[in-house]
Amino acid sequence: MPVLKRLKDAYLLWYGFFPTIPKVHRYTLGDKIDQLLIDAIEAIAVASFTPRLDKLPHVRLAMRKIDTFNIMLMVLWETRSLDTKKYAALSERVEEIGRMLGGWHGQLMKQNSPGASPRE
């Protein structure tokens, strides 16, 4: 599943940046950001192995986690706890993941709408 692979790659990038965050934010905002990415990975993994009609809540959860991640990452950058290069690298990857999740969400909405033919 491409979105899961991209999110895993984004997490690995984040994991490399995590130790460089100043202690004042590493165990607060940094831990929260880490958990948001892990939660998004879990939601996408669950959605990928769930029957089509049950995927939508998991995709929406992943979208919320990614949106919150973006806000928290911006705070980390604005407080200068993450440099601009690292912020840009993560933001680009996560922006693409957000677009992919938005597309998946739209596809599920069409498939699950009344009148759509039931397929697995």
N, C-alpha and C positions, 0 to 999 in steps of 0.2 A: 504494500500500500504506500504510494508515493508521499502522501501527507505525513504518515507516521515516520517514514524515513527522514523526511526533512525536519520534522520536529525533534527527532532523536539527534540529528546532526546539530541542530540549534542548541539543544541541551548540552551536548558535548562541548560546544564552543563556550557556552555559559559556564560550564564546569571548570574550564580552563581559566576563565576570568575571575571566578568567585574568590580565590585566595588573594587576589590583588585589591579587593575592595577593602577600604579602611575598616578597622574593627568596629567603629561606631555604627556602621551600617551593615557589616557582614552578618551579624547574628540577629538582625531585626529585618530590615528591608531585603537584604540578600537572601536570608532563609525563606522569606515570604515569596520572593521571585522564584527561588528554587522549587518550592512546593507548588506554585502555580504551573510551572512547566511540567512537573511530574504528574500533577492532576490532569493536565491537558493530554499528556501521553496516555494516561490510563483511560480517559474518556474516549479517545480516538481508537485505542486498541479494543475497548469494549464494543464500540460502534462497528468496527470492522468485522467482528465475529457475531453480531446480533442480526436477527432477521430484519429485513428491510423495513417493515412496519414499526419496529422498535428502535431504529437507529436515531431518529430525530432528536430525542431528549439528550442523547450522548453527544451528538454533534453540537447542539446548542450549548451544552455545558462546556465543551472544549472551546467554543467561540468566546464564551464569557471569560474563561480562564486566560485566553490569549489576549483579550481586550484589557483585562486587569493587569496582566503582565506588561503590556505596552505602557500603561500609565505608571506602574511602579518603576519600570526601567527608566522612563523619562525623569521621574523624581530622583532616581539614583544619579543620572547624568547631570541634572540641574543642580544637584548638591555637590557636584564635582567629585563624586565617589567612583565614577566610571568615566574614563576619558572618551573623547569624541570618536576616536577610531573604533574602539570596542563597542560603543553605543551604536554606531552606524552599522557595523558588521552584524550585530544581533538584530537590530531593527529591520534591516533589509531581509534577513531570513524569515523573521517572524511576520513581516508584512506579507510575504509570499504565502506563508502558511495560512494567514488570515484570508487571503483571496481564495485559496484552495478550499478552506472550510466553508466560505461563503458560497462557492460554486456547488459544493457537496450538499449544503443546506438547501439551496434552490432546487437542485435535482430531486432531493427527497421530498420537498414540498410539492413539486409537480407530480411525482410518482404516488404520493399519499393523498392527493386531492381526490374529491369525489369524482367518479367517472374515469379515473385512471385504471387501466387494466392491471389486475393483480399478477405480478411476476416476482419471482425470487431471485 
